[in-house]
Amino acid sequence: MSHVEFSNNPYDTTKTGRTPDDKVIVFTYETIVNKVDPDKKPLAGAAFTLSKKGQDGTYQTVKTIEAGDTTTFEFKGLDDGVYRLSETSAPEGYNKIEDIDFEISASHDEQSDNPALLKLMGTSDKSAVVKLGRYEATVSPQDGTITTEIENKKGTVLPSTGGIGTRIFYAAGAILVAAAIALLVYRKKMAGRA
């Protein structure tokens, strides 16, 4: 609770008044990431970095959790804004996930004597499913939490396509086709002379 104490008489500061108490609440939220394998079993060995997008459009690191035995990653004390969750290290034998961009948005009852969270991520339900990037997340406005499961898959990651290597193959293929056509035309002309 907070209030302001003031004096109505500049000559006598011993007599003061005060404003009514005002309840001040700072609303923060928590994002919980549960790491699982394709069978939905807890998977240890991942590392994550959570960053928040600033006014200038760049991302600043909020928290980094190093790889270890943990399978649940908690990011507490978050406020409204745009975030990026990056898997900086995948469990051994698994592929890293792509970065997840998401926005935390909330609305509050600001005029109340007892301010409360009305909606988190657009929902006021006790528990609702929303999208966190391409993943589903469960939102609980009562707890101020956003919980998701992120699955790692095994296997090799295929190289990206469309780079300079594919252009070289297309150019070489075009040259070979042109040479084959030229050779075919030349042989037909030679066969016609004989």
C-alpha positions in Angstrom: 0.0 0.0 0.0 1.2 3.5 -0.7 0.1 7.0 -0.1 1.3 10.6 -0.2 1.6 12.7 3.0 1.2 16.4 2.6 0.8 19.7 4.6 -2.0 22.1 4.0 -0.2 24.8 6.0 3.2 26.0 4.9 3.9 27.6 8.3 3.0 24.5 10.4 4.4 21.3 8.9 3.4 19.2 12.0 -0.2 19.1 10.8 -0.4 16.9 7.7 -2.9 15.1 5.7 -2.6 12.1 3.5 -4.1 10.6 0.4 -6.0 7.4 0.6 -3.9 4.2 0.4 -3.4 3.0 -3.1 -2.5 -0.6 -3.8 0.4 -0.9 -6.2 0.9 -4.1 -8.0 3.5 -4.9 -10.6 2.3 -7.5 -13.0 4.9 -10.0 -14.3 4.5 -13.3 -16.0 6.3 -16.6 -16.3 7.0 -18.7 -19.3 7.6 -22.4 -18.6 9.1 -24.6 -21.3 9.0 -28.4 -20.9 11.5 -30.2 -23.1 10.4 -33.6 -24.4 11.4 -36.2 -26.9 9.2 -37.6 -29.7 7.6 -40.0 -27.2 6.7 -37.0 -25.0 9.1 -38.1 -22.3 11.2 -35.4 -20.5 14.5 -34.7 -22.3 17.5 -33.3 -20.6 20.6 -31.6 -22.2 19.1 -28.5 -23.9 20.2 -24.9 -23.3 18.0 -21.9 -23.9 18.3 -18.1 -24.2 15.3 -15.8 -23.9 15.6 -12.3 -25.5 13.2 -9.4 -25.5 12.8 -7.0 -28.5 13.7 -3.4 -27.6 12.3 -0.1 -29.0 15.1 -0.1 -31.6 14.1 -3.6 -32.9 17.1 -5.4 -31.5 16.9 -8.3 -29.1 18.5 -8.1 -25.6 19.1 -11.2 -23.6 16.7 -11.6 -20.6 18.0 -15.0 -19.3 20.2 -17.9 -20.4 19.9 -21.4 -19.0 22.8 -23.6 -19.7 22.6 -27.3 -20.7 22.3 -29.7 -17.8 19.9 -32.2 -16.2 16.9 -29.9 -16.2 13.9 -30.7 -18.5 11.8 -27.7 -17.3 13.0 -24.2 -18.1 11.4 -21.3 -16.2 11.6 -17.7 -17.3 10.1 -15.5 -14.5 9.5 -11.8 -14.1 8.5 -11.1 -17.8 6.3 -8.2 -18.7 4.4 -7.3 -21.9 6.5 -7.4 -25.1 7.9 -9.4 -27.9 10.3 -12.2 -27.1 12.5 -14.7 -28.9 13.3 -18.1 -27.4 16.4 -19.7 -28.9 17.7 -23.2 -28.2 21.4 -22.6 -28.0 22.2 -26.2 -27.6 20.2 -29.3 -28.3 20.4 -32.6 -26.4 23.0 -35.0 -27.8 21.6 -36.9 -30.8 18.8 -34.4 -31.4 18.2 -31.5 -33.8 17.9 -27.9 -32.5 14.6 -26.2 -32.9 14.2 -23.0 -34.9 13.8 -19.8 -32.8 10.4 -19.1 -31.4 9.1 -15.5 -31.6 6.1 -14.7 -29.5 4.4 -11.8 -27.8 3.2 -11.6 -24.2 0.2 -9.3 -23.9 -2.0 -8.6 -20.9 -4.9 -6.4 -19.8 -5.5 -5.3 -16.2 -8.2 -3.7 -14.1 -6.3 -0.5 -13.5 -9.1 1.6 -11.9 -9.9 -0.9 -9.2 -8.8 -0.5 -5.6 -7.5 -4.0 -5.9 -6.0 -4.2 -9.4 -6.3 -7.6 -11.1 -5.1 -9.3 -14.2 -8.1 -9.6 -16.6 -6.5 -11.3 -19.6 -3.2 -12.9 -20.5 -2.4 -13.6 -24.2 -6.0 -12.7 -25.0 -7.7 -15.2 -22.7 -9.4 -14.7 -19.4 -10.2 -18.5 -18.9 -8.7 -20.4 -16.0 -6.7 -22.4 -18.6 -6.7 -21.9 -22.4 -4.6 -23.0 -25.3 -2.9 -20.3 -27.4 -0.1 -20.3 -30.0 3.4 -19.6 -28.8 5.2 -19.3 -32.2 4.3 -22.6 -33.9 3.8 -24.4 -30.6 0.7 -24.7 -28.5 0.9 -23.2 -25.0 -1.4 -23.3 -22.0 -2.1 -20.0 -20.5 -3.3 -19.5 -16.9 -4.2 -15.8 -16.2 -4.8 -16.7 -12.5 -1.2 -17.8 -12.1 0.3 -15.5 -14.8 1.9 -18.5 -16.5 2.4 -19.6 -20.1 3.4 -23.2 -20.4 4.5 -25.1 -23.5 6.1 -28.4 -24.5 8.9 -28.3 -27.0 9.9 -31.5 -28.8 13.3 -32.3 -30.2 13.5 -34.7 -33.1 16.4 -37.1 -33.9 18.1 -37.4 -37.2 20.3 -35.4 -39.5 19.4 -31.9 -40.6 19.3 -31.6 -44.4 21.4 -28.8 -45.8 19.5 -25.7 -46.9 18.7 -25.4 -50.6 18.7 -22.4 -52.9 22.3 -21.3 -52.2 25.2 -20.7 -54.6 25.7 -24.5 -55.0 22.4 -25.1 -56.7 23.0 -22.2 -59.1 26.3 -23.7 -60.1 24.6 -27.1 -60.7 21.9 -25.4 -62.8 24.5 -23.5 -64.9 26.5 -26.6 -65.5 23.4 -28.6 -66.4 22.4 -25.9 -68.9 25.8 -25.9 -70.5 25.7 -29.7 -70.9 22.2 -29.6 -72.4 23.3 -26.9 -74.9 26.4 -29.0 -75.8 24.4 -32.1 -76.3 21.9 -30.3 -78.6 24.8 -28.7 -80.6 26.4 -32.2 -81.0 23.1 -33.7 -82.1 22.6 -31.0 -84.8 26.2 -31.3 -86.0 25.9 -35.1 -86.4 22.6 -34.8 -88.3 24.3 -32.3 -90.7 27.2 -34.7 -91.2 24.8 -37.6 -91.7 22.9 -35.6 -94.4 26.2 -34.9 -96.4 27.2 -38.5 -96.5 
